[in-house]
């Protein structure tokens, strides 16, 4: 299997998608921020010093998805048609679980946009709570669904 982001001489390049079909595409990514139970309580009670942690992180995730091509050197700028970022307090983690869904109709997929949305939301949760808990851990960031395009459907665990 060859890597598409390298040319015949091994130099990085942006993939030419001009001959690819325009199709409906979707990607869903997930991740989490693990924290102390007392820190999670601040989130659930809405009493974090910087304000509404989940609301701000949701907006940051949406913004992150929209800026992916500015952050990842070989990503194409895409006409994103939907970004949804869901954050949920999970006492069993303990922490916050994050999921991002990104859609487009285009010639390349939106996996990187979904991953960037989750990553940006997770980093925002960390930023907003770091005064209370510097030991938070970010992890589990992965694509769990990708559909559309020539390679078809991918579902984690399927």
RODO-320745 format. One record per residue (C-alpha): residue number from 1; residue in one letter; x, y, z. Coordinates in Angstrom, 3 decimals. Example, Ala and Ser with C-alpha at 12.3 -4.5 7.8 and 13.67 -1.06 7.14 Angstrom:
<nodes>
   nr  rest         u         v         w
    1     A    12.300    -4.500     7.800
    2     S    13.670    -1.060     7.140
</nodes>
This chain:
<nodes>
   nr  rest         u         v         w
    1     X     0.000     0.000     0.000
    2     X     1.391     3.401    -0.945
    3     X     0.809     6.568     1.028
    4     X    -1.106     9.152    -0.994
    5     X     0.564    12.207     0.537
    6     X     3.984    11.361    -0.965
    7     X     5.030    11.566    -4.602
    8     X     7.216     9.058    -6.476
    9     X    10.365    10.539    -4.935
   10     X     8.995    10.455    -1.387
   11     X     8.260    14.192    -1.147
   12     X     5.131    15.345     0.659
   13     X     2.430    16.811    -1.570
   14     X    -1.270    17.625    -1.488
   15     X    -3.292    14.844    -3.125
   16     X    -4.930    15.807    -6.422
   17     X    -8.654    15.150    -5.938
   18     X    -9.827    16.862    -9.138
   19     X   -10.749    13.547   -10.803
   20     X   -12.614    12.181    -7.776
   21     X   -16.396    12.084    -7.777
   22     X   -18.287    14.610    -5.693
   23     X   -20.237    12.596    -3.120
   24     X   -21.921    13.071     0.246
   25     X   -19.364    12.369     2.951
   26     X   -19.528    12.036     6.720
   27     X   -17.057    11.346     9.499
   28     X   -17.571    10.854    13.220
   29     X   -14.716    10.993    15.712
   30     X   -14.604    10.563    19.461
   31     X   -12.296    11.198    22.403
   32     X   -12.303    11.992    26.106
   33     X   -10.791    14.118    28.838
   34     X   -10.210    12.232    32.086
   35     X   -10.131    14.306    35.282
   36     X   -10.549    14.146    39.033
   37     X   -14.145    13.618    40.215
   38     X   -14.045    17.015    41.963
   39     X   -13.102    18.676    38.658
   40     X   -15.954    16.923    36.870
   41     X   -18.274    18.222    39.584
   42     X   -17.235    21.787    38.649
   43     X   -18.264    21.055    35.065
   44     X   -21.590    19.514    36.068
   45     X   -22.430    22.313    38.512
   46     X   -21.394    25.027    36.073
   47     X   -19.063    26.514    38.669
   48     X   -15.738    26.452    36.803
   49     X   -13.963    29.818    37.049
   50     X   -13.866    30.322    33.277
   51     X   -17.597    29.625    32.776
   52     X   -19.608    27.110    30.757
   53     X   -16.937    24.522    29.985
   54     X   -19.026    22.291    27.735
   55     X   -20.603    25.181    25.805
   56     X   -17.278    26.874    25.111
   57     X   -15.633    23.551    24.188
   58     X   -18.500    22.786    21.779
   59     X   -17.941    26.099    19.969
   60     X   -14.169    25.540    19.945
   61     X   -14.673    22.113    18.358
   62     X   -16.856    23.599    15.623
   63     X   -14.277    26.303    14.977
   64     X   -11.499    23.702    14.926
   65     X   -13.268    21.674    12.254
   66     X   -13.658    24.792    10.108
   67     X    -9.936    25.642    10.445
   68     X    -8.520    22.150     9.793
   69     X    -6.889    23.011     6.470
   70     X    -5.097    25.929     8.190
   71     X    -3.656    23.574    10.824
   72     X    -2.880    20.347     8.945
   73     X    -0.510    21.159     6.058
   74     X    -1.827    18.772     3.389
   75     X    -5.570    18.983     4.117
   76     X    -7.814    20.471     1.460
   77     X   -10.071    23.390     2.432
   78     X   -13.582    21.941     2.277
   79     X   -17.106    23.317     2.104
   80     X   -18.306    21.825     5.384
   81     X   -22.087    21.495     5.468
   82     X   -22.459    20.352     9.090
   83     X   -20.421    20.192    12.275
   84     X   -21.981    18.854    15.469
   85     X   -19.923    18.476    18.635
   86     X   -21.419    16.679    21.611
   87     X   -19.845    16.737    25.068
   88     X   -21.126    14.574    27.897
   89     X   -20.063    14.353    31.522
   90     X   -19.247    10.746    32.389
   91     X   -18.798     9.995    36.100
   92     X   -17.483     6.503    35.281
   93     X   -14.501     7.919    33.350
   94     X   -14.491    10.312    35.313
   95     X   -14.460    13.122    32.783
   96     X   -15.982    14.375    29.581
   97     X   -16.670    12.286    26.470
   98     X   -16.583    14.123    23.151
   99     X   -18.033    13.178    19.761
  100     X   -17.911    15.211    16.559
  101     X   -19.852    14.659    13.348
  102     X   -18.773    16.467    10.184
  103     X   -20.491    16.391     6.787
  104     X   -19.699    17.714     3.329
  105     X   -20.478    17.104    -0.290
  106     X   -17.145    17.049    -2.012
  107     X   -14.222    15.196    -3.513
  108     X   -12.445    14.229    -0.299
  109     X   -13.470    13.071     3.163
  110     X   -13.877    14.933     6.438
  111     X   -12.086    12.576     8.837
  112     X    -9.433    15.168     9.667
  113     X   -12.100    17.777    10.366
  114     X   -13.890    15.445    12.789
  115     X   -10.600    14.566    14.530
  116     X    -9.653    18.243    14.753
  117     X   -13.062    19.102    16.215
  118     X   -12.630    16.501    18.975
  119     X    -9.037    17.534    19.637
  120     X    -9.873    21.236    19.826
  121     X   -12.838    20.597    22.123
  122     X   -10.678    18.409    24.392
  123     X    -7.914    21.015    24.548
  124     X   -10.507    23.658    25.419
  125     X   -11.854    21.526    28.272
  126     X    -8.281    21.204    29.537
  127     X    -7.640    24.945    29.204
  128     X   -10.802    25.889    31.055
  129     X   -10.152    23.484    33.937
  130     X    -6.362    23.455    34.260
  131     X    -6.411    25.766    37.292
  132     X    -8.381    23.094    39.156
  133     X    -6.710    19.947    37.756
  134     X    -3.366    19.962    35.946
  135     X    -3.327    16.156    35.853
  136     X    -6.143    15.800    33.315
  137     X    -5.528    13.334    30.508
  138     X    -6.744    13.600    26.915
  139     X    -7.124    10.369    24.976
  140     X    -9.077     7.941    22.862
  141     X    -9.199    10.272    19.865
  142     X   -10.141     8.229    16.812
  143     X   -12.432     8.024    13.806
  144     X   -15.373     5.749    14.536
  145     X   -17.283     6.271    11.278
  146     X   -16.390     7.399     7.784
  147     X   -18.681     7.114     4.793
  148     X   -18.723     8.366     1.209
  149     X   -16.227     8.367    -1.584
  150     X   -14.459     5.563    -3.406
  151     X   -13.217     3.768    -0.283
  152     X   -16.781     3.455     1.035
  153     X   -17.847     2.969     4.623
  154     X   -15.605     2.413     7.650
  155     X   -16.937     1.729    11.131
  156     X   -14.632     1.132    14.093
  157     X   -15.033    -2.399    15.367
  158     X   -17.051    -3.523    12.349
</nodes>
